[in-house]
């Protein structure tokens, strides 16, 4: 059986050399939104892996859109210059498409870094909190800041900010932009009936709750070159009673396709307190439903860990691409191992070839623990 995981994938005007994607992973290590040396080694190592797409972390389009003080941004010239350097380095060491996820955290902004507790920033903190915004003036949860409800002017300003960051991403050299519309962040807050209680043109029915995200998506589409790839991360389920579900995700994906989007990445949860049935590939059914019913290229993500598991999702026709995050933290050379397991060929930089099984005799020792034990 020929591996689909290592088959090229056309995304708009761009071609990914394989169907492995590195999902965006927040590093919470920027200074004033500017990526630091940590980001250079992080994205560089991921690019060396040979993954078909490497997506830089959720990057805010305005300062108040950051999750934490340590989140990256793309609203000024300094940030754009540093990202341009990072993209150049990513392309110099790997064949994958360089992507960036543009985002606004909404009511989940102004929080501590995860290793500081992840709670809302207290008023007496050294790094001060800021006023958050959302679809409605509803806090994310007990103890969280109450956001200000965005009015029509605020929504237009938000749209313009996404467009400005999209143009900066183009100038920085990114091949792919992913609009973050999941995980309980601002666009998802408009989409879900749990967080959107508006009674104007931007709330109520699904059509109205999609209005703001789709206005932004349409403006981003107009600003991004057709020769590059454009997609969105969407939510397959809020995992909560009264929340948005798979049927809503299909409708949203259809609308994104109508606007000219090339793909969607289907995730779920993180908007409200919920009981998620976590297990291997637990979000794949959402991706499969969207792929079948919306007819748009679809990326599956969430506890897809092993090469054979990833291959099985593709062979079943449940997705067109597989995204991994924690698996890459554990093994930055995951595609190399996947190719060995699936009898495929992974792109390996020539500088690293002497460490592969066919050129390094020590590889045989790593694969023979029983022999080592017998010799003791």
ABEGO torsion letter per residue (X at the ends): XBBAAABBBBBEABBBABABBBBBBBAGABBGGBBBAAAAAAAAAAAAAGBABBBBBBBBABAAABABAABBBBABAAAAAAAAAAAAAAAAABABBBBBBBBBAEAABGBBBAAAGGBBBBAABABBBBBBBBABBBBABBGBBBBBBBBAAAAAAAAAAAAAAAAAAAAAGBABBBBBABGGBAAAAAABAAABABABAABEBAAAAAAAAAAAAAAAAAABBAABBBBBBBBABAGBBGBBBAAAAAAAAAAAAAAGBABBBBBBEGABBBBBBBBBGAAAAAAAAAAAAAGBBBBBBEGBABAAAAAAAAAAGABABBBBAAAAAABAAAAAAAAAAAGBBBBBBAAAAAABAAABAAAAAAABAAAAAAAX
